[in-house]
Amino acid sequence: MNSRSPDAAVSEIIRISADAHKIVTYKPETGSLRAEDQLDTPAPLPTHYSQYVYDSLPRKYWKKYHYASRFICTVKSKTPKVTYFSNRAKCMLMESGTDFEAVFYQGPKFTICGSADTVRVIDSCGMNIIMLTELVSNFLSAEVQEMLT
């Protein structure tokens, strides 16, 4: 159930460039966008808008900018950039460049989170273990360690 009223409208749009340094803010034309609208392309820039670089972004936009940044990081950590199929596993390097996942056809699933230096192991029974990368050799069997390398 949507908690917004059916008349809820988008009051301001914040666009962040792909390199995250250029930020454009503007108010859409009255009534042109509604909260429920799903656009396939970004809304066109109106004639009046404000443009900032990251270092000059007004304080009132900081929280929204950081929410957007965290969202992008989450998406990149879950989106495969390179997928490799071997005879033992499907391996994926994620868009973040530091996250990696290996799903073995006959056994565990490994997820390596490079930003947190952790390894998550889910065995074929569904047991879930999260450990620091440097402690892997202390807790995993030689067979599982060999799969990981």
N, CA, C and O atoms as a DFTB+ gen file, in Angstrom:
596 C
 N C O
     1  1       0.843      -1.174       0.000
     2  2       0.000       0.000       0.000
     3  2       0.891       1.241       0.000
     4  3       1.840       1.323       0.780
     5  1       0.605       2.159      -0.829
     6  2       1.383       3.382      -0.943
     7  2       0.881       4.387       0.091
     8  3      -0.307       4.704       0.140
     9  1       1.823       4.893       0.935
    10  2       1.423       5.827       1.982
    11  2       1.269       7.256       1.452
    12  3       0.752       8.124       2.154
    13  1       1.712       7.500       0.225
    14  2       1.581       8.841      -0.349
    15  2       0.163       9.057      -0.853
    16  3      -0.531       8.124      -1.258
    17  1      -0.226      10.272      -0.814
    18  2      -1.549      10.575      -1.340
    19  2      -1.484      10.511      -2.862
    20  3      -0.413      10.704      -3.439
    21  1      -2.600      10.247      -3.517
    22  2      -2.589      10.160      -4.973
    23  2      -2.175      11.468      -5.636
    24  3      -1.821      11.477      -6.816
    25  1      -2.213      12.571      -4.896
    26  2      -1.840      13.860      -5.470
    27  2      -0.383      14.234      -5.201
    28  3       0.038      15.350      -5.506
    29  1       0.394      13.296      -4.626
    30  2       1.800      13.592      -4.325
    31  2       2.542      13.868      -5.624
    32  3       2.415      13.130      -6.601
    33  1       3.310      14.931      -5.615
    34  2       4.047      15.311      -6.812
    35  2       5.525      15.427      -6.490
    36  3       5.908      15.647      -5.341
    37  1       6.344      15.279      -7.508
    38  2       7.775      15.459      -7.362
    39  2       8.035      16.954      -7.270
    40  3       7.654      17.704      -8.168
    41  1       8.680      17.397      -6.195
    42  2       8.885      18.833      -6.003
    43  2      10.276      19.294      -6.441
    44  3      10.475      20.473      -6.736
    45  1      11.226      18.379      -6.484
    46  2      12.575      18.751      -6.899
    47  2      13.299      17.529      -7.444
    48  3      13.096      16.408      -6.979
    49  1      14.137      17.765      -8.424
    50  2      14.902      16.684      -9.040
    51  2      16.378      16.982      -8.835
    52  3      16.837      18.108      -9.027
    53  1      17.103      15.956      -8.443
    54  2      18.552      16.067      -8.269
    55  2      19.188      15.049      -9.215
    56  3      18.918      13.852      -9.122
    57  1      20.034      15.534     -10.122
    58  2      20.740      14.663     -11.060
    59  2      22.216      14.681     -10.704
    60  3      22.803      15.738     -10.468
    61  1      22.808      13.487     -10.668
    62  2      24.226      13.356     -10.355
    63  2      24.890      12.696     -11.556
    64  3      24.420      11.669     -12.047
    65  1      25.979      13.287     -12.025
    66  2      26.674      12.747     -13.191
    67  2      27.306      11.394     -12.873
    68  3      27.446      11.033     -11.704
    69  1      27.683      10.653     -13.902
    70  2      28.271       9.329     -13.734
    71  2      29.556       9.373     -12.922
    72  3      29.850       8.430     -12.187
    73  1      30.328      10.450     -13.038
    74  2      31.566      10.559     -12.256
    75  2      31.308      11.123     -10.853
    76  3      32.245      11.270     -10.068
    77  1      30.071      11.434     -10.538
    78  2      29.609      11.897      -9.222
    79  2      30.101      13.290      -8.843
    80  3      29.963      13.683      -7.685
    81  1      30.662      14.038      -9.766
    82  2      31.182      15.360      -9.435
    83  2      30.250      16.500      -9.843
    84  3      30.323      17.582      -9.261
    85  1      29.398      16.290     -10.806
    86  2      28.507      17.345     -11.274
    87  2      27.087      17.037     -10.786
    88  3      26.561      15.949     -11.022
    89  1      26.484      17.999     -10.110
    90  2      25.144      17.833      -9.565
    91  2      24.270      18.960     -10.101
    92  3      24.632      20.135     -10.039
    93  1      23.118      18.577     -10.626
    94  2      22.159      19.546     -11.149
    95  2      20.864      19.384     -10.361
    96  3      20.389      18.265     -10.165
    97  1      20.300      20.485      -9.915
    98  2      19.021      20.452      -9.206
    99  2      18.046      21.388      -9.910
   100  3      18.429      22.440     -10.423
   101  1      16.790      20.988      -9.923
   102  2      15.759      21.852     -10.502
   103  2      14.383      21.394     -10.055
   104  3      14.192      20.267      -9.597
   105  1      13.459      22.281     -10.198
   106  2      12.063      21.975      -9.910
   107  2      11.367      21.697     -11.240
   108  3      11.471      22.494     -12.172
   109  1      10.657      20.569     -11.332
   110  2       9.954      20.285     -12.586
   111  2       8.803      21.268     -12.782
   112  3       8.332      21.905     -11.839
   113  1       8.379      21.368     -14.003
   114  2       7.229      22.240     -14.284
   115  2       6.045      21.758     -13.468
   116  3       5.874      20.555     -13.270
   117  1       5.242      22.667     -13.002
   118  2       4.106      22.353     -12.139
   119  2       3.236      21.268     -12.757
   120  3       2.743      21.394     -13.878
   121  1       3.065      20.188     -11.982
   122  2       2.198      19.102     -12.426
   123  2       2.777      18.199     -13.497
   124  3       2.085      17.295     -13.965
   125  1       4.031      18.409     -13.908
   126  2       4.571      17.595     -15.001
   127  2       5.031      16.220     -14.546
   128  3       5.036      15.278     -15.339
   129  1       5.418      16.088     -13.276
   130  2       5.859      14.797     -12.758
   131  2       5.106      14.468     -11.485
   132  3       4.877      15.326     -10.632
   133  1       4.731      13.218     -11.379
   134  2       4.076      12.734     -10.179
   135  2       4.968      11.670      -9.557
   136  3       5.785      11.072     -10.258
   137  1       4.833      11.424      -8.275
   138  2       5.670      10.461      -7.563
   139  2       5.541       9.058      -8.161
   140  3       6.482       8.267      -8.080
   141  1       4.410       8.744      -8.751
   142  2       4.179       7.407      -9.297
   143  2       4.734       7.238     -10.714
   144  3       4.816       6.115     -11.210
   145  1       5.112       8.327     -11.365
   146  2       5.595       8.264     -12.743
   147  2       6.901       7.473     -12.801
   148  3       7.781       7.630     -11.955
   149  1       7.001       6.627     -13.815
   150  2       8.233       5.899     -14.072
   151  2       8.707       6.329     -15.446
   152  3       8.037       6.102     -16.453
   153  1       9.865       6.948     -15.466
   154  2      10.391       7.458     -16.720
   155  2      11.483       6.536     -17.244
   156  3      12.330       6.070     -16.482
   157  1      11.461       6.276     -18.549
   158  2      12.507       5.459     -19.165
   159  2      13.772       6.278     -19.402
   160  3      14.867       5.723     -19.500
   161  1      13.623       7.562     -19.490
   162  2      14.766       8.452     -19.693
   163  2      14.674       9.574     -18.673
   164  3      13.592       9.859     -18.160
   165  1      15.801      10.215     -18.374
   166  2      15.734      11.333     -17.428
   167  2      14.832      12.448     -17.956
   168  3      14.739      12.679     -19.161
   169  1      14.187      13.114     -17.042
   170  2      13.343      14.245     -17.429
   171  2      14.229      15.317     -18.065
   172  3      15.369      15.499     -17.637
   173  1      13.738      16.017     -19.058
   174  2      14.558      17.050     -19.710
   175  2      14.881      18.187     -18.741
   176  3      14.092      18.516     -17.856
   177  1      16.056      18.775     -18.931
   178  2      16.432      19.924     -18.103
   179  2      15.584      21.124     -18.499
   180  3      15.444      21.422     -19.685
   181  1      15.023      21.806     -17.521
   182  2      14.268      23.020     -17.839
   183  2      15.244      24.169     -18.119
   184  3      16.460      23.989     -18.052
   185  1      14.714      25.317     -18.422
   186  2      15.582      26.462     -18.704
   187  2      16.247      26.994     -17.435
   188  3      17.332      27.571     -17.504
   189  1      15.608      26.807     -16.279
   190  2      16.170      27.292     -15.016
   191  2      16.555      26.114     -14.138
   192  3      15.699      25.336     -13.718
   193  1      17.834      25.988     -13.864
   194  2      18.319      24.940     -12.980
   195  2      19.587      25.423     -12.284
   196  3      20.200      26.404     -12.704
   197  1      19.972      24.732     -11.228
   198  2      21.201      25.059     -10.494
   199  2      22.197      23.939     -10.726
   200  3      21.839      22.761     -10.731
   201  1      23.429      24.315     -10.915
   202  2      24.466      23.335     -11.182
   203  2      25.592      23.516     -10.164
   204  3      26.022      24.636      -9.887
   205  1      26.061      22.395      -9.615
   206  2      27.109      22.424      -8.602
   207  2      28.165      21.373      -8.927
   208  3      27.914      20.424      -9.670
   209  1      29.340      21.564      -8.359
   210  2      30.320      20.492      -8.306
   211  2      30.276      19.974      -6.877
   212  3      29.759      20.645      -5.984
   213  1      30.811      18.796      -6.663
   214  2      30.713      18.162      -5.343
   215  2      31.179      19.089      -4.223
   216  3      30.519      19.183      -3.188
   217  1      32.287      19.763      -4.410
   218  2      32.854      20.615      -3.352
   219  2      31.997      21.840      -3.016
   220  3      32.143      22.414      -1.938
   221  1      31.113      22.241      -3.919
   222  2      30.285      23.424      -3.659
   223  2      28.813      23.080      -3.435
   224  3      27.958      23.966      -3.442
   225  1      28.520      21.805      -3.239
   226  2      27.131      21.378      -3.037
   227  2      26.578      21.962      -1.740
   228  3      27.184      21.793      -0.681
   229  1      25.427      22.653      -1.808
   230  2      24.835      23.227      -0.595
   231  2      24.489      22.133       0.425
   232  3      24.125      21.015       0.060
   233  1      24.610      22.474       1.673
   234  2      24.399      21.537       2.777
   235  2      23.038      20.827       2.695
   236  3      22.928      19.658       3.065
   237  1      22.018      21.519       2.219
   238  2      20.677      20.911       2.198
   239  2      20.600      19.692       1.275
   240  3      19.655      18.910       1.380
   241  1      21.571      19.512       0.374
   242  2      21.578      18.360      -0.537
   243  2      22.526      17.246      -0.095
   244  3      22.542      16.185      -0.718
   245  1      23.304      17.452       0.948
   246  2      24.297      16.470       1.360
   247  2      23.683      15.107       1.667
   248  3      24.168      14.080       1.193
   249  1      22.623      15.104       2.452
   250  2      22.011      13.843       2.864
   251  2      21.484      13.076       1.647
   252  3      21.671      11.863       1.547
   253  1      20.838      13.770       0.740
   254  2      20.313      13.116      -0.465
   255  2      21.442      12.584      -1.341
   256  3      21.339      11.498      -1.912
   257  1      22.523      13.364      -1.441
   258  2      23.678      12.929      -2.220
   259  2      24.268      11.643      -1.631
   260  3      24.611      10.721      -2.371
   261  1      24.384      11.584      -0.320
   262  2      24.949      10.400       0.322
   263  2      24.024       9.193       0.213
   264  3      24.506       8.068       0.085
   265  1      22.708       9.396       0.260
   266  2      21.771       8.302       0.023
   267  2      21.957       7.741      -1.388
   268  3      21.988       6.526      -1.581
   269  1      22.079       8.623      -2.358
   270  2      22.285       8.187      -3.741
   271  2      23.603       7.435      -3.879
   272  3      23.668       6.417      -4.569
   273  1      24.640       7.923      -3.236
   274  2      25.954       7.280      -3.285
   275  2      25.901       5.873      -2.702
   276  3      26.443       4.934      -3.286
   277  1      25.252       5.726      -1.557
   278  2      25.135       4.390      -0.939
   279  2      24.325       3.446      -1.816
   280  3      24.653       2.264      -1.925
   281  1      23.277       3.956      -2.437
   282  2      22.469       3.129      -3.328
   283  2      23.312       2.620      -4.499
   284  3      23.257       1.437      -4.836
   285  1      24.085       3.506      -5.113
   286  2      24.935       3.125      -6.245
   287  2      25.960       2.087      -5.812
   288  3      26.195       1.121      -6.538
   289  1      26.572       2.261      -4.656
   290  2      27.557       1.288      -4.156
   291  2      26.912      -0.077      -3.938
   292  3      27.514      -1.105      -4.249
   293  1      25.707      -0.092      -3.413
   294  2      25.001      -1.357      -3.206
   295  2      24.702      -2.043      -4.538
   296  3      24.903      -3.250      -4.678
   297  1      24.229      -1.285      -5.495
   298  2      23.930      -1.860      -6.819
   299  2      25.204      -2.422      -7.450
   300  3      25.191      -3.524      -7.998
   301  1      26.302      -1.669      -7.375
   302  2      27.568      -2.132      -7.965
   303  2      28.083      -3.400      -7.291
   304  3      28.695      -4.242      -7.948
   305  1      27.845      -3.546      -5.997
   306  2      28.338      -4.725      -5.279
   307  2      27.526      -5.973      -5.608
   308  3      27.961      -7.086      -5.312
   309  1      26.360      -5.806      -6.210
   310  2      25.485      -6.943      -6.532
   311  2      25.351      -7.199      -8.036
   312  3      24.731      -8.184      -8.436
   313  1      25.920      -6.330      -8.870
   314  2      25.788      -6.452     -10.317
   315  2      27.054      -7.054     -10.923
   316  3      28.127      -6.460     -10.808
   317  1      26.954      -8.230     -11.571
   318  2      28.145      -8.850     -12.158
   319  2      28.723      -8.017     -13.304
   320  3      27.997      -7.545     -14.179
   321  1      30.028      -7.854     -13.276
   322  2      30.756      -7.184     -14.355
   323  2      31.359      -8.237     -15.281
   324  3      31.313      -8.114     -16.505
   325  1      31.926      -9.274     -14.668
   326  2      32.512     -10.396     -15.405
   327  2      31.970     -11.676     -14.799
   328  3      31.997     -11.849     -13.581
   329  1      31.480     -12.570     -15.638
   330  2      31.001     -13.873     -15.177
   331  2      31.807     -14.951     -15.884
   332  3      31.975     -14.921     -17.103
   333  1      32.302     -15.900     -15.104
   334  2      33.096     -17.006     -15.636
   335  2      32.448     -18.309     -15.199
   336  3      32.194     -18.517     -14.012
   337  1      32.184     -19.180     -16.155
   338  2      31.627     -20.492     -15.858
   339  2      32.737     -21.520     -16.001
   340  3      33.287     -21.689     -17.089
   341  1      33.071     -22.206     -14.918
   342  2      34.059     -23.282     -14.991
   343  2      33.306     -24.595     -14.834
   344  3      32.080     -24.610     -14.721
   345  1      34.052     -25.700     -14.829
   346  2      33.381     -26.993     -14.656
   347  2      32.979     -27.226     -13.198
   348  3      32.256     -28.177     -12.903
   349  1      33.451     -26.349     -12.264
   350  2      33.129     -26.517     -10.854
   351  2      32.229     -25.421     -10.288
   352  3      31.518     -25.641      -9.307
   353  1      32.259     -24.227     -10.914
   354  2      31.538     -23.102     -10.300
   355  2      31.225     -22.010     -11.305
   356  3      31.806     -21.940     -12.388
   357  1      30.291     -21.164     -10.914
   358  2      30.004     -19.916     -11.618
   359  2      30.636     -18.821     -10.767
   360  3      30.295     -18.664      -9.594
   361  1      31.564     -18.061     -11.363
   362  2      32.286     -17.020     -10.628
   363  2      31.940     -15.660     -11.207
   364  3      31.882     -15.485     -12.424
   365  1      31.712     -14.694     -10.317
   366  2      31.320     -13.357     -10.768
   367  2      32.128     -12.294     -10.041
   368  3      32.167     -12.261      -8.811
   369  1      32.769     -11.430     -10.809
   370  2      33.393     -10.230     -10.275
   371  2      32.369      -9.128     -10.464
   372  3      31.862      -8.918     -11.566
   373  1      32.070      -8.427      -9.383
   374  2      31.002      -7.432      -9.430
   375  2      31.506      -6.074      -9.931
   376  3      32.711      -5.825      -9.963
   377  1      30.577      -5.206     -10.318
   378  2      30.885      -3.872     -10.845
   379  2      31.752      -3.053      -9.902
   380  3      32.506      -2.190     -10.352
   381  1      31.659      -3.306      -8.614
   382  2      32.453      -2.552      -7.639
   383  2      33.947      -2.811      -7.827
   384  3      34.774      -1.981      -7.450
   385  1      34.293      -3.958      -8.408
   386  2      35.693      -4.316      -8.616
   387  2      36.337      -4.946      -7.398
   388  3      37.442      -5.479      -7.500
   389  1      35.680      -4.903      -6.248
   390  2      36.241      -5.501      -5.035
   391  2      35.409      -6.662      -4.513
   392  3      35.874      -7.421      -3.663
   393  1      34.190      -6.811      -5.009
   394  2      33.311      -7.882      -4.551
   395  2      33.339      -9.029      -5.547
   396  3      33.368      -8.821      -6.760
   397  1      33.328     -10.255      -5.006
   398  2      33.456     -11.456      -5.828
   399  2      32.531     -12.525      -5.261
   400  3      32.342     -12.619      -4.049
   401  1      31.961     -13.326      -6.150
   402  2      31.083     -14.410      -5.716
   403  2      31.381     -15.655      -6.528
   404  3      31.506     -15.597      -7.751
   405  1      31.494     -16.776      -5.841
   406  2      31.688     -18.073      -6.500
   407  2      30.610     -19.017      -5.990
   408  3      30.513     -19.275      -4.790
   409  1      29.804     -19.528      -6.910
   410  2      28.741     -20.468      -6.558
   411  2      29.141     -21.822      -7.135
   412  3      29.123     -22.017      -8.351
   413  1      29.501     -22.752      -6.258
   414  2      29.935     -24.073      -6.696
   415  2      28.723     -24.948      -6.970
   416  3      27.751     -24.930      -6.216
   417  1      28.786     -25.707      -8.043
   418  2      27.663     -26.542      -8.435
   419  2      27.427     -27.652      -7.407
   420  3      26.285     -28.041      -7.166
   421  1      28.490     -28.153      -6.811
   422  2      28.394     -29.231      -5.823
   423  2      28.950     -28.757      -4.493
   424  3      29.938     -29.316      -4.016
   425  1      28.366     -27.772      -3.892
   426  2      28.884     -27.336      -2.604
   427  2      28.556     -25.912      -2.254
   428  3      27.467     -25.415      -2.539
   429  1      29.531     -25.253      -1.621
   430  2      29.254     -23.947      -1.013
   431  2      29.198     -22.797      -2.000
   432  3      29.534     -22.918      -3.178
   433  1      28.760     -21.685      -1.459
   434  2      28.768     -20.408      -2.173
   435  2      29.655     -19.475      -1.364
   436  3      29.486     -19.346      -0.151
   437  1      30.603     -18.822      -2.036
   438  2      31.495     -17.871      -1.387
   439  2      31.177     -16.478      -1.890
   440  3      31.005     -16.266      -3.091
   441  1      31.101     -15.542      -0.984
   442  2      30.967     -14.144      -1.346
   443  2      32.085     -13.399      -0.627
   444  3      32.168     -13.420       0.601
   445  1      32.943     -12.741      -1.402
   446  2      34.032     -11.972      -0.823
   447  2      33.687     -10.496      -0.972
   448  3      33.507      -9.986      -2.078
   449  1      33.601      -9.834       0.159
   450  2      33.316      -8.399       0.169
   451  2      34.638      -7.685       0.384
   452  3      35.141      -7.617       1.506
   453  1      35.202      -7.150      -0.698
   454  2      36.502      -6.516      -0.631
   455  2      36.535      -5.277       0.221
   456  3      37.546      -4.992       0.864
   457  1      35.433      -4.523       0.240
   458  2      35.428      -3.283       1.013
   459  2      35.434      -3.559       2.512
   460  3      35.911      -2.726       3.282
   461  1      34.918      -4.704       2.944
   462  2      34.871      -5.026       4.373
   463  2      35.884      -6.108       4.741
   464  3      35.989      -6.478       5.910
   465  1      36.629      -6.620       3.762
   466  2      37.598      -7.704       3.986
   467  2      36.966      -8.897       4.687
   468  3      37.537      -9.454       5.624
   469  1      35.772      -9.288       4.221
   470  2      35.097     -10.447       4.798
   471  2      34.805     -11.479       3.725
   472  3      34.700     -11.167       2.539
   473  1      34.676     -12.723       4.180
   474  2      34.267     -13.829       3.321
   475  2      32.998     -14.410       3.930
   476  3      32.935     -14.681       5.129
   477  1      32.009     -14.591       3.099
   478  2      30.758     -15.213       3.541
   479  2      30.680     -16.568       2.850
   480  3      30.827     -16.665       1.632
   481  1      30.451     -17.605       3.632
   482  2      30.351     -18.959       3.100
   483  2      28.979     -19.503       3.449
   484  3      28.576     -19.507       4.613
   485  1      28.271     -19.957       2.438
   486  2      26.994     -20.630       2.658
   487  2      27.183     -22.047       2.130
   488  3      27.342     -22.247       0.926
   489  1      27.164     -23.037       3.033
   490  2      27.397     -24.413       2.576
   491  2      26.133     -25.011       1.980
   492  3      25.072     -24.387       1.993
   493  1      26.254     -26.219       1.460
   494  2      25.131     -26.849       0.757
   495  2      23.952     -27.137       1.683
   496  3      22.842     -27.361       1.200
   497  1      24.161     -27.137       3.000
   498  2      23.072     -27.341       3.968
   499  2      22.390     -26.035       4.349
   500  3      21.373     -26.037       5.043
   501  1      22.955     -24.916       3.892
   502  2      22.378     -23.624       4.193
   503  2      23.016     -22.908       5.366
   504  3      22.579     -21.819       5.737
   505  1      24.063     -23.513       5.967
   506  2      24.754     -22.859       7.084
   507  2      25.514     -21.652       6.572
   508  3      26.217     -21.731       5.564
   509  1      25.371     -20.539       7.265
   510  2      25.917     -19.255       6.843
   511  2      27.017     -18.829       7.807
   512  3      26.778     -18.704       9.008
   513  1      28.244     -18.602       7.278
   514  2      29.371     -18.182       8.099
   515  2      29.960     -16.925       7.485
   516  3      30.198     -16.875       6.278
   517  1      30.196     -15.911       8.306
   518  2      30.864     -14.692       7.854
   519  2      32.129     -14.539       8.693
   520  3      32.077     -14.589       9.922
   521  1      33.268     -14.351       8.020
   522  2      34.533     -14.203       8.744
   523  2      35.447     -13.218       8.043
   524  3      35.290     -12.938       6.854
   525  1      36.400     -12.700       8.795
   526  2      37.400     -11.832       8.207
   527  2      38.275     -12.635       7.261
   528  3      38.563     -13.802       7.529
   529  1      38.700     -12.036       6.169
   530  2      39.490     -12.722       5.157
   531  2      40.731     -13.375       5.757
   532  3      41.072     -14.500       5.392
   533  1      41.407     -12.686       6.671
   534  2      42.650     -13.225       7.225
   535  2      42.430     -14.436       8.125
   536  3      43.390     -15.144       8.431
   537  1      41.192     -14.698       8.559
   538  2      40.903     -15.829       9.439
   539  2      40.382     -17.056       8.696
   540  3      40.088     -18.074       9.323
   541  1      40.265     -16.980       7.388
   542  2      39.692     -18.077       6.603
   543  2      40.438     -19.380       6.858
   544  3      39.807     -20.420       7.046
   545  1      41.767     -19.345       6.868
   546  2      42.545     -20.572       7.027
   547  2      42.346     -21.208       8.400
   548  3      42.546     -22.414       8.540
   549  1      41.959     -20.441       9.414
   550  2      41.742     -20.989      10.755
   551  2      40.438     -21.768      10.885
   552  3      40.326     -22.643      11.743
   553  1      39.446     -21.460      10.042
   554  2      38.119     -22.024      10.250
   555  2      37.608     -22.943       9.142
   556  3      36.704     -23.744       9.378
   557  1      38.162     -22.841       7.957
   558  2      37.653     -23.654       6.849
   559  2      38.537     -24.873       6.623
   560  3      39.755     -24.818       6.795
   561  1      37.902     -25.973       6.235
   562  2      38.656     -27.197       5.961
   563  2      39.579     -26.980       4.767
   564  3      39.386     -26.049       3.985
   565  1      40.566     -27.831       4.634
   566  2      41.519     -27.741       3.521
   567  2      40.795     -27.849       2.174
   568  3      41.161     -27.175       1.212
   569  1      39.758     -28.708       2.112
   570  2      39.000     -28.888       0.867
   571  2      38.274     -27.593       0.475
   572  3      38.284     -27.204      -0.692
   573  1      37.647     -26.929       1.452
   574  2      36.917     -25.698       1.182
   575  2      37.905     -24.571       0.860
   576  3      37.633     -23.753      -0.018
   577  1      39.046     -24.518       1.558
   578  2      40.058     -23.519       1.247
   579  2      40.572     -23.688      -0.180
   580  3      40.828     -22.704      -0.874
   581  1      40.722     -24.929      -0.610
   582  2      41.199     -25.187      -1.986
   583  2      40.177     -24.691      -3.010
   584  3      40.554     -24.184      -4.067
   585  1      38.897     -24.833      -2.705
   586  2      37.854     -24.315      -3.588
   587  2      37.955     -22.796      -3.701
   588  3      37.767     -22.227      -4.776
   589  1      38.254     -22.156      -2.583
   590  2      38.306     -20.705      -2.522
   591  2      39.491     -20.142      -3.294
   592  3      39.417     -19.028      -3.814
   593  1      40.579     -20.893      -3.375
   594  2      41.781     -20.380      -4.088
   595  2      41.795     -20.794      -5.484
   596  3      42.722     -20.455      -6.220
